[in-house]
């Protein structure tokens, strides 16, 4: 017979085992994608049956102010007036529509950002990973020169000798950062609920700035990466911490410990800064809720404004294989609007697939893809 004491011990043991199941399941999962947000966000005993490769990337394009369309239309109108001037068929007043359109386009901007992530982890070294990340941010803005109104009025004269020379222009600024790092995760015995990580890395930072005269504007010049570029190389370090506090995981991340002041080809200063991020996660058996926020802004450069992001991401497990993701991103210090995302994920053992769409409104769209493969 089973005594009441034995029954109590047996039921208590079952309850404790049941409570421990979600944590154990989490510890066994290998999610290389998480390391790109927090280098400490993967359990030390997370093991894979095979070597793993992660590849992910995405982009977000914001042309809500229609700069690309407006700038192209302005260039076509400039060429038309120039041709009429050379043919001596330009009459006073023909330039007014162009002047009005240039005034309307003044300070219109476009913004583009993209990212690429590659990660590798050996099945024999669960505490170590190799990470490669690439981030590209570009912003362009149109500036109207008030003297262009007089230049256009006299186009019937000056056009006989030279093409129209306008002061209005598109200013482009971009930063491309490439990081190749070795991620190492560890714990101290005195802090059993705290996981730490360090990612020493080799860093290449490309600064692009470009002045495009409106009379010579071509859309491909905005996104051309092969010129007007100043390249910088350095070693750097990222640090991460994740502390388990009851059901919550607390995050603290510091990126780019070493700071450097750099200049673009037009003399604009780019002051690199260490960026601090913090947040929390809740990971029950049915999914995940995660909130991460920039405590300090990412540095700006020229037309690229400094920005702070706060990201809320959620995952709902629809079954053992499929999941639904949804999220929101709030931006401060930047004229990009808050965005929302919706996606679908698939997992089978160590295989991971994720497809997400992002939007903030008309002409503000993006996507994110991720794939983790056993080798």
Secondary structure as the mmCIF struct_conf table of DSSP 4:
data_model
#
loop_
_struct_conf.conf_type_id
_struct_conf.id
_struct_conf.beg_label_comp_id
_struct_conf.beg_label_asym_id
_struct_conf.beg_label_seq_id
_struct_conf.end_label_comp_id
_struct_conf.end_label_asym_id
_struct_conf.end_label_seq_id
HELX_RH_AL_P HELX_RH_AL_P1 UNK A 4 UNK A 28
HELX_RH_3T_P HELX_RH_3T_P1 UNK A 32 UNK A 36
TURN_TY1_P TURN_TY1_P1 UNK A 37 UNK A 37
TURN_TY1_P TURN_TY1_P2 UNK A 39 UNK A 40
BEND BEND1 UNK A 42 UNK A 42
TURN_TY1_P TURN_TY1_P3 UNK A 44 UNK A 45
BEND BEND2 UNK A 49 UNK A 50
STRN STRN1 UNK A 52 UNK A 62
TURN_TY1_P TURN_TY1_P4 UNK A 64 UNK A 65
HELX_RH_AL_P HELX_RH_AL_P2 UNK A 67 UNK A 86
TURN_TY1_P TURN_TY1_P5 UNK A 87 UNK A 88
TURN_TY1_P TURN_TY1_P6 UNK A 92 UNK A 95
HELX_RH_AL_P HELX_RH_AL_P3 UNK A 96 UNK A 105
TURN_TY1_P TURN_TY1_P7 UNK A 106 UNK A 107
STRN STRN2 UNK A 109 UNK A 121
TURN_TY1_P TURN_TY1_P8 UNK A 123 UNK A 124
TURN_TY1_P TURN_TY1_P9 UNK A 126 UNK A 127
STRN STRN3 UNK A 128 UNK A 143
TURN_TY1_P TURN_TY1_P10 UNK A 146 UNK A 147
HELX_RH_AL_P HELX_RH_AL_P4 UNK A 148 UNK A 153
TURN_TY1_P TURN_TY1_P11 UNK A 154 UNK A 154
HELX_RH_AL_P HELX_RH_AL_P5 UNK A 155 UNK A 158
TURN_TY1_P TURN_TY1_P12 UNK A 159 UNK A 161
BEND BEND3 UNK A 162 UNK A 162
STRN STRN4 UNK A 169 UNK A 186
TURN_TY1_P TURN_TY1_P13 UNK A 189 UNK A 190
TURN_TY1_P TURN_TY1_P14 UNK A 192 UNK A 193
STRN STRN5 UNK A 194 UNK A 213
HELX_RH_3T_P HELX_RH_3T_P2 UNK A 214 UNK A 216
HELX_RH_AL_P HELX_RH_AL_P6 UNK A 219 UNK A 222
BEND BEND4 UNK A 223 UNK A 223
BEND BEND5 UNK A 226 UNK A 228
STRN STRN6 UNK A 229 UNK A 245
TURN_TY1_P TURN_TY1_P15 UNK A 246 UNK A 247
STRN STRN7 UNK A 248 UNK A 255
BEND BEND6 UNK A 258 UNK A 258
STRN STRN8 UNK A 261 UNK A 263
TURN_TY1_P TURN_TY1_P16 UNK A 265 UNK A 266
STRN STRN9 UNK A 269 UNK A 271
STRN STRN10 UNK A 275 UNK A 282
TURN_TY1_P TURN_TY1_P17 UNK A 285 UNK A 286
STRN STRN11 UNK A 287 UNK A 294
BEND BEND7 UNK A 295 UNK A 296
HELX_LH_PP_P HELX_LH_PP_P1 UNK A 297 UNK A 297
STRN STRN12 UNK A 298 UNK A 298
HELX_LH_PP_P HELX_LH_PP_P2 UNK A 299 UNK A 300
STRN STRN13 UNK A 301 UNK A 301
TURN_TY1_P TURN_TY1_P18 UNK A 302 UNK A 303
STRN STRN14 UNK A 304 UNK A 304
STRN STRN15 UNK A 307 UNK A 307
STRN STRN16 UNK A 308 UNK A 317
BEND BEND8 UNK A 318 UNK A 321
STRN STRN17 UNK A 322 UNK A 332
BEND BEND9 UNK A 333 UNK A 335
HELX_LH_PP_P HELX_LH_PP_P3 UNK A 336 UNK A 338
STRN STRN18 UNK A 339 UNK A 348
TURN_TY1_P TURN_TY1_P19 UNK A 349 UNK A 350
STRN STRN19 UNK A 351 UNK A 361
TURN_TY1_P TURN_TY1_P20 UNK A 362 UNK A 363
STRN STRN20 UNK A 364 UNK A 374
#
